[in-house]
Amino acid sequence: MTGTGALPVALLLPGQGSQHQRMAAGLYGHEPVFTAAMDEFFDAAGPEGAPLREDWLAERPATEIDHVTRSQPLLFAVDHALGRLVLSWGVRPAALLGHSIGELAAAALAGVFSPRDAAALVLDRIRRLAGAPPGGMLAVAASTAEVAPYLSGDVVVGAVNAPRQTVLAGPDGPLEEIGRALREAGFVCRPVPSLSAFHSPVLEPACRGAAARFAAVRKHPPAVPVHSAYTAAPLTGSDIQDPAFWARQPVAPVLFWPALEGLLATGDHLLVEVGPGQGLSQLARRHPAVRRGSSVVVSLLPARPGPPEADRTAVAAAAALITAAGTATAGRPADPASEDRGTPSRPAAAR
């Protein structure tokens, strides 16, 4: 990084619930690094790659974006490709923090998994989860203590996103009943776009056997510290090498806010959300370090879906903000996957 008082960069990679139709598609064919990373994923996906690309780019996809076979692989691919784009600007992140499937994208971006192995692991995961019972997720403007009396059965806290932003997950029927009771008690509730009960026991049977798949791939120490939203701490060597740690992520609760607090306890950062929407940016802006202005949030993409030009305009604006903050360099690529491809160029949208 360059410049006096430049903030270290931490990339935030969103997960389930942030997906939308044609997310980041306005960059495809316009940003070479992003395009190459997406094509690399689709190529690694084999026969499943072409249908994934077609549905991603389609105005009317054959399979809806909230289905696990579309939301999960495309979120991973978009997060990872956007991260590669930012790295190609010469940004050297001090940390990565992913939410849900975003943690797997962060691990791939840090070089824990090769892009090809990561793609195979994502596809194995969705094949398993596609057969799970239907379920959903519900965001509640309440603390975990406030929602606890309403929980029952397989409905659990699936994510702790902020002090008063808790996500519940479970089977459709019981989740609807609990949501009704919470609304009657005066709590604001909002469904999270998902057709699966991520981060709940509902998915546990579907995840059995996944550890063997993770055990079969080579795992490397991260080139950049990855703050885990499952342990609320940086990934350790034992975490990385433990197949069960990765296999249970669709079942385990996401502790995004504790992880963010742990990250910002190490010092102030420029928090850059690399994924669709601005959900993690909105959460991060609630943190005291951001509210007092010592840490800063930048979103790479628009808050809501829009025309293709909106994606390119947002990326150009984010690139200008990151560069103005003194965080970009023209040195060695920070992308572990790009070491053999030469020094990347400035983004087309930021020229």
N, C-alpha and C positions, 0 to 999 in steps of 0.2 A: 504494500500500500504506500501511497505517497501523500505528502501534505502534512502540515502541522495539525495535530489533534484529529486526524482522520479516524473514523470509527471502524473497528473490525466488522466484517460482514458476517451475518448468519443467514443462511437460506432456510426459509420455512416452506415445507412441501405438504400441501393439503391432501385430504383423503376423502372417503365416502361422504357424499352429501354436497360436495363442491362441484360435481360433474354437471355438465349441461350439453345440449346438442351442439355440435360443431365447436366445442371448446378449443380455443387457440388455432382453429383451422385457418384463420386469416393470415397466419404466419407461414403456412405450408406453401412452399414454392417461392416464398419471398425472403425468408431468412435461411440461408444455406445450411448453417450448423443445425438449426432446429429441424429442418427438412431431412437432413442426413440422419439425425438421431431417430426421428420417427420411422424413416424407411428401414433403418437398422433393426428396430423393434419388429416391424411388420415382417421383415425378411426372417428374423429369428423365430417368429411365430409359425413358420411353415405354412401348411394349408389353411390355418386359421387367420393368417395375416391379411389376405386379400379381403375377406368379409369384414374384418375389423376396420381396415382402412376405408372400405366403401361406406360402412355405417357411420364412421367418424365424420366423413366429408359430406354425407347425404343430408339433404333437406328433410327427407322422410326416410329414416333408417328402417331396415327390416326388423331389427331388434331394438327395443327402446333403450335409451341410454341408462336408465336406472336399474336395468337388469344386471345381475352380477357378472354375466359374461361380456358386458360392454363397459360398465362403470369401472370395474377394477383394472382390467388391462389398459384401458385408455387413460385412466387417471395416472397409472404408473408411467405409461409412455410419455404423456404430456409433461408431467412433473420432471421426469428425467431429462427430456429434451429441452425444456426451458432452463433447467439447471445447467445443461451443457452449453446453452446459448450464453448464459451469464458468465460462465467460466471462460468462454471464448473471447470475452471482452478484456480478459486479463485480470479479472477479479479472483482473488485468492481467499476463499472463505475461511473464517476462523472456526466456524461450526456449522452443522446441519441439524435441523430438527424437523422430522416428518410426523404427520398425523395419520394413523391407520396405514393404509397402503403406501402413504407418503414416506413411511419409515423404510420400506423396502426400496423405494426409489432413492432415498437418501443414502442407503447402504451401497447401492449400485453406483451412485455418483461419487461416493468416497472410495470406490475401488474394492469394497468388501467382496462383492460379487462382480464377475464380468457382465457386461450388458447382455450377452447371449445367455449366460446361466441365469441371470435375473429374469429374463423374459420367460425362460422355460419354467422357472419356479412360480412365476405369476400365473402362467397358463395351467400348471398343475393345480394350483390353489383354486382357480375358478372352476375347473372341471369337478373338483370335489365339492365346492360350495353350491354349484348349480343344482345338485340333488338334495340340498337341505330343505327342511320344511319352510314354508313362507313365514315371513315376519317383518318387522319394521323397527324404526327408531324414532324417538320423540325428544325434541329439545325443549327443556323446561327452564324458565327463568327463575331458578331456585337453587339453593345449595344442596349438597348431597344429604345433609342432615334434615333439611326440610322435606325432601322427597322420600326419605327412608320409610316413614310410617305407611306409605301408600304401596310399597313394593310387595309383591307376592309371586310365588311360583318361579317361572323362568324369566320374569321381567326383572332386569337388574340395571344398575348404573353402567352404561356402556362407555361413557366418556366424561371426564371432568375438564371442560373447556375453559372455564373461568370460575371465580368464586360464586357467582350466581348464574352459571350457565352449565347445566347438567343435561346429559343426553341419556335417555333410557332406551333399552333395547329388549325385545322379546317377541313372542308369538303375537300375531295380529289381534286376536280376540282379547286376550288379557291386557295387551298394551292399550287397546282402545278403551277398555273399562277403566284402567288406571288414569289414562289421559282425561277421561270424562270426570273422574273424581277430583283430579287436580284442578281442572278448570272451574268446577263448582266451588272449590275452596279458594278461588281467586288467583290461581297461578296462570301465567301466560305460557301456552304450549304451542309448539310448531312442529309439524311432521318433518323429519329429515328425509330427503329424497333417497329412498332405499327400498328394495323389495326383499331384503334379507335382514335378519336380526343380528347384524354385526356386533361383535364384542359382547356376546351373551352365550349361555350354555346351549342354546338352540343349535349352534353351529359345531358343538364339540364332536358329535359323532362323525360329521363330515370331514373333520380335520385329522381323524385317526389315520395313521399311516403316512401323514405328510412329513413327519420327522425323517423318515428314511430317505425321502427325496432331497431334503436339505443336507443330510449326512453325505450324500453322494457327490456334492459339488465342492469345489475348492473355495475356501474362504481366506481372505487376506486382511491384515491389519488396515484400518482406514487411513487414507492419506489426509483426511480432515476429521476432527472429532465429530462423532454422531451422537447427539443428545437424544436418548431414547424416550419416547412418550409411553413406554411400557414399564420402565424402571425409574423414570424421572431423574436419570443420571446419564453421563456419557457411557456409551457401550464399552464394556471391558472385553479383554481377550476371551474370557470364559463365556460371556454372552454370545460373542460372535461365533465361537466354535460349537456352541450348544444347539444341535438341531431342534430340540424341543422348544427353545426360546422363540425361534422363527415360526415353527409350525403352529404354535398356540396363539399367534398374534390376532387372527380373526375372532378368537374367543375372549382374549384378555381385554380388560378395560384400558382405554386410552387416557393417560394422565397428562394431557397437553399442558394445562396450566402449571402443575408442579414442575414439569420439564422446562417450561419457559422461565419459571422463577429460578430454577437451577442454572439455566444458561445466563440469565441477566445478573445473577449473583456473582458471576465471574467478571463482570464489568459491562459497561454500556456497549451497545451494538447498533449497527444499521441492519435492521431486520428486513429482508427482501423476500416477499412471497413469490415463489415460482410455481404457479399452478393456476387453474381456472378460478375466477371469482376473486373475492377479497375477504373470505371468511376468516382466515387466520390473521389477516391484517386487522380486521375489526376487533378480534379478541386481543391481539397484542396491544392495541391502542388503549386498552383498559389497564394495562400494567403501569404502576406508579412511575417507573423509569421513563416510559414513553409519555405519560401525562405531564411530567415535569420538563420534558424536552431533552433529556440527556441521551436517551435512545430514540431512534427514528425508524419509522416504518415506510417502506416503499412496496407498492404492488406492481407486479409486472403486467397484469391484464386488467381489463375493466371489471367493475363490480358486478355488472349484469351482462347477459348475452346481447350482442349487437351485430352490426354488419362487419364484414372482414376487415374493413379499414380501421375499425375501432381497436382491433387487436394490435395492428401495426403502429397506430398512433400511441397506444398505451406503452408498448415496448420502447418506442423511441423516447418517450417522456421519462420512463424509468431509467433508461440508459443514461440520459442526460443528468438525472438526479444522482445516480450512483457515481458517475464520473465527477460531478461537481463536488461530491462529498469527499473526493480524494481517495477513493477506494480502488480505482482501476489502475492497472499497470500494463505495460507492453512487454512484460517479460515472459518467462517460461509458462506454458500452459498449465493451469491448475487442474485440468480434467485428466484423471489418471488414464481414462480410456483413449485420450487423444495424444499421448506422448509420442506415438509413432507417425502422427499425421501432419507434423509441422506446426508452426505457430499460427493460430487462428487469426482471422481478420476481424475488424470491427463489424458490428451488425449492420445489415443493409438498412434496417429501419432507423438506425441512429446516425447515419451519414448525413 
